[in-house]
Amino acid sequence: MVVLHGGPAAAGEAAPIARGLAERFRVLEPWQRGSGAEPLTVARHIADLYDLIQAQGTARPPAIVGESWGAMLALAYAAAHPRDAGPLILIGCGTFDRAARGRLRATLRERTTPDLRRQLDRLAEEFPDPQDHLGKQFRLMEPIYTFDPLPQTADPDVPDGLDVRAHTETWEDMVRLQEEGVYPQAFSAITSPVLMLHGTYDPHPGKMIRESLAPHIPQLEYREWEACGHSPWRERAIRDEFFTVMRTWLARHVPE
């Protein structure tokens, strides 16, 4: 199994998912390519994932679990290499059209309190370089994305900070591909079973995203939880059921 982190460029973010599935599966959580001499593209990330999977030399395609941007990458990979992708699980999947992105932005605005707005404005003034403040901004906005999160402990194996250029380049390329009509239309090539897991408190509008995907992925299954935000593995009321649902679904679709 391959577990893909979100962000883009939030390396290590999916480590709790990988650990939660490791009792049943051999799990890889690759840290996606960072910024470099050439701008990052979705195609580059797909090629990196393909090379990684081929290097494992496994007898059958791996299951792929992606969270947030990682769910989008899982779909893009499976569309480009349908014979080399096993079952897909999409957790808190990102948006694929203007309407869903607009709803996401509106929800973020609605949940931004005056106090949070002051903190964000102050942060931008204190750290004008995006590389310095974007990660701090995400942490300040955490209550907008989570409903009742469990406490987190720092992971010494996870890099600190966010590669802002990698994040920006990757996301801008994904939006470009959507605007050009590549995604989600290309997902019609996907032959894998697909399960989408979403929380109703997630600012990413799960039902709108499902509706954009369903015409191209008729085999898509959808599960939504109340009292759950963008990261179900962190939600107090949902965490155990979240892992149970994934393990049960994978047991049906991954041969022993």
Buried (B, 14 or more C-beta within 10 A) or exposed (E): BBBBBBBBBBBBBBBBBBBBBEEBBEBBBBBBBEBEEEBBBBEBBBBBBBEEBEEEEEEEBBBBBBBBBBBBBBBBBBBBBBEBBBBBBBBBBBBBBEEBBEBBEEBEEEBBEEEBEEBBEEBEEEBEEBEEBBBBBEEBBBEBBBBEBBEEEEEEEEEEEBBBBBBBBBBBBBBEBBEEEBBBBBBEEBEBBBBBBBBBBBBBBBEBBBBBBBEBBEEBEBBBBEEBBBBBBBBBBBBEBBBEBBBEBBEEBBEE
